Every structure is written in C-alpha cells, then in structure tokens.
Amino acid sequence: MDYQYPMQPDWSTAEIIDVIAFFQSIEKAYESGISREALMNAYRRFKEIVPSKAEEKNLCDDFEEMSGYSSYRAIKKGKESSDSDKIKM
C-alpha cells in the first residue's frame, strides 16, 4: 500500500480512525472478502461522518484514484446482497 487515505482536516481523531476503517473494509472486500454486516456497518459510520453525497463522492473518487478500489461498487454489491453473504470483489 503506497497511498494515503483521503480525509478532511476538521475531523476528530475518532472520525479519522472510523473513515480509515471504512476504506480498509473496501480494501478487504477486494483483497480477501468481508462479511456484508462488517462492510455495511463501516459504511453507516462513514455516512455519519460524511453525510453529504458530494463529499462522499469526492472522497471515494480520491480513494479509488489512489488505490484502484471502487467504494461505490463494493457498497452497491453489499446493498444487493443478503445479510449472511460475504462480499468479495
């Protein structure tokens, strides 16, 4: 991993940790798979920190540009899956 996670300077330490955890859950979905529940919990917490769709899109686009992993596709697959599914991209 040779990139930095996108973040905002006005976030608290706890918010930064939770946003990084969200992006790490996206990485895990691509690399080894993650439970739907864990992915969606991380996404719900991310949306509490970043409620704006525009800001979410900017952060996720920045992450995809740096990592090659699409948050949008992973979350879309999570929303379409059943509760007990494992999300593997």
Buried (B, 14 or more C-beta within 10 A) or exposed (E): EEEEBBBEEEBEEEBBEBBBBBBBBBBBBBEEEBBBBBBBBBBEBBBEBBEEEEEBEBBBBBBBEBBEBBBEBBBEBBEEBEEEBBBEB
